[in-house]
């Protein structure tokens, strides 16, 4: 069992830059729940987060790919018991070699 420190890419601030303020029910719900609009909330979230990964729990890894909006290199990982394929966790492409080395050692 190997644990490795990775940089998770959330793209929250990037999404906030490109989205319009949400009107209607979604906007009221976000404002009531968080005290700010969804755009304001996402703008405050970091694009990068530290994530410790237990490689025993990883079942699938994508190849390194270029993200369409930021053009950053990223790769995706999926964990056991992950509910949907769309829940891929995106990781900074700079961590790919170290991750693959740790994952293959298991």
C-alpha positions as CSV (number, residue, x, y, z in Angstrom):
1,X,0.0,0.0,0.0
2,X,1.5,3.3,-1.1
3,X,0.2,6.7,-0.2
4,X,1.2,9.6,-2.4
5,X,0.7,13.4,-2.2
6,X,-0.9,14.8,-5.3
7,X,-2.2,18.2,-6.5
8,X,-5.9,18.0,-7.3
9,X,-7.2,20.4,-9.9
10,X,-10.7,21.7,-9.2
11,X,-10.9,24.5,-11.8
12,X,-13.3,26.3,-9.5
13,X,-11.9,29.8,-10.0
14,X,-11.6,29.2,-13.7
15,X,-15.2,28.1,-14.0
16,X,-16.3,31.2,-11.9
17,X,-14.5,33.5,-14.4
18,X,-16.5,32.1,-17.3
19,X,-19.9,31.8,-15.8
20,X,-22.7,34.3,-15.6
21,X,-24.4,35.0,-12.3
22,X,-27.2,32.5,-11.8
23,X,-30.6,34.0,-11.6
24,X,-33.9,32.3,-10.5
25,X,-34.2,29.5,-8.0
26,X,-30.6,28.3,-8.3
27,X,-29.3,31.7,-7.5
28,X,-31.6,32.2,-4.5
29,X,-30.8,28.7,-3.2
30,X,-27.0,29.3,-3.4
31,X,-27.4,32.7,-1.8
32,X,-29.5,31.3,1.0
33,X,-27.2,28.4,1.6
34,X,-23.8,30.1,1.2
35,X,-24.6,33.8,1.7
36,X,-23.2,34.5,-1.8
37,X,-23.9,33.7,-5.4
38,X,-22.5,30.5,-6.9
39,X,-20.1,32.6,-9.0
40,X,-18.8,34.3,-5.8
41,X,-18.5,31.0,-4.0
42,X,-16.6,29.3,-6.8
43,X,-14.2,32.3,-7.3
44,X,-13.1,31.8,-3.7
45,X,-12.3,28.1,-4.0
46,X,-8.7,27.2,-4.9
47,X,-7.9,25.7,-8.3
48,X,-5.4,23.4,-6.6
49,X,-5.8,21.3,-3.5
50,X,-3.4,18.9,-1.8
51,X,-4.7,15.3,-1.9
52,X,-3.2,12.2,-0.3
53,X,-4.1,9.2,-2.3
54,X,-4.0,5.5,-1.2
55,X,-3.0,3.8,-4.4
56,X,-4.7,0.6,-3.3
57,X,-8.0,2.4,-3.8
58,X,-7.3,3.5,-7.4
59,X,-8.9,1.4,-10.1
60,X,-8.4,3.5,-13.2
61,X,-6.0,6.2,-14.5
62,X,-6.4,8.3,-17.6
63,X,-3.5,9.4,-19.8
64,X,-2.2,12.9,-19.4
65,X,-4.4,15.3,-21.4
66,X,-4.8,19.0,-22.1
67,X,-7.7,20.6,-20.3
68,X,-9.8,22.5,-22.8
69,X,-10.2,25.9,-21.0
70,X,-6.9,26.5,-19.2
71,X,-4.8,24.2,-21.5
72,X,-3.1,22.8,-18.4
73,X,-1.9,19.2,-18.5
74,X,-4.0,16.9,-16.2
75,X,-4.7,13.2,-15.7
76,X,-7.7,11.6,-14.1
77,X,-8.0,8.9,-11.4
78,X,-11.0,6.9,-10.3
79,X,-11.4,5.2,-7.0
80,X,-13.2,2.0,-5.9
81,X,-16.8,2.5,-5.2
82,X,-16.9,5.8,-7.1
83,X,-20.5,6.3,-7.9
84,X,-20.2,7.7,-11.5
85,X,-17.6,7.8,-14.2
86,X,-18.1,11.6,-14.3
87,X,-16.7,11.8,-10.8
88,X,-13.1,11.5,-12.1
89,X,-10.6,13.3,-9.8
90,X,-8.4,15.5,-11.9
91,X,-4.7,15.7,-11.0
92,X,-2.0,18.1,-12.1
93,X,-0.1,16.5,-15.0
94,X,3.3,17.2,-13.2
95,X,2.4,14.4,-10.7
96,X,1.8,11.7,-13.3
97,X,5.2,10.0,-13.3
98,X,5.5,9.9,-9.5
99,X,1.9,8.6,-9.3
100,X,2.4,5.9,-11.8
101,X,5.6,4.7,-10.1
102,X,3.8,4.5,-6.7
103,X,0.7,2.8,-8.3
104,X,2.8,0.2,-10.1
105,X,4.6,-0.8,-6.9
106,X,1.4,-2.0,-5.4
